[in-house]
Amino acid sequence: MKPQKSEREIDQITLGMLIDFYAGDMQRRGLTVDSVTSNVRVLARFSHFLATDDEAIKLKTIIPERAKDYVTSLQN
């Protein structure tokens, strides 16, 4: 069964795109520049942790275990 168009589009969403969207949303809501910058840096560190090469990280590839690994790495 062929996925619907919206499912194919969702499969193309990257973590970087989501971070950019979130940063724009925080700015729209009037958060301070420092708050936006801090949040983006935290998410960028998570993205860097997940990166295995120069390819963009697709959201569909992020599994809960990798997020748990990241939290564990922060605690060590």
N, C-alpha and C positions, 0 to 999 in steps of 0.2 A: 504494500500500500504506500503510495507516494504521499510524503508529508504535505500538509497545507502550506500555502505561501507564508503565512504568519509564523509557522513553526520553522521554516527555512530561514526566515529573517532573524528570528530569535537565535538560531544556531550561529549566526554571524556576529553577534554582539560580543565585544571584547571587554575585558576588565578595564582597559584604558578608556574606552568609550563611556563606561559606566562611571568611572572616576570623574571624567570631564563633566558628565551630566550632573553628578552629585555636587561638584564644585560650583557649577552654574546655578543650581538650585539653592545652595547655601547663600550665594551672593544675592540672588533674587529675594531671598527671605531676609536679607539685611544683616547676616552674620558679619562679624568683624573680619578684616583681612587676616588677622592672626589666627582666628578660628578656622577659616577656610584653608589657609596655608598648613596649619597643623594637621587637619583632617586629611588633606591631600597627601601630605608626607607620610602619614601612617599607612594610608592605602597604597602608596607607591612602594613602601618597604614590603608590604604583603605581596604586591605584584612582583617585585624583584625576587622575593623568596620563592615564588611559584615558577619563575622563568627558568626554563631549561636551555633556551637558545634565544635568538633575536625575534622569534615569531611572537605575534600578539597572542595573549592568553584569552582564549574563548571561554565565556562563562560556563558553557556546558561541560567543560573539562575540569572545573574546580569541584573536587569532591570533599565531603566533610572531613575525611581523614587528613587531607593536606592542610585544611584550616586548623585542625587540632595539632598537627605537627608544627605549624607556625606558632601557635600559642605556647606549645611546649618549648620551642626554641627561645622564645622570649623569657620564659621562666628560668632557663639555665644560665 
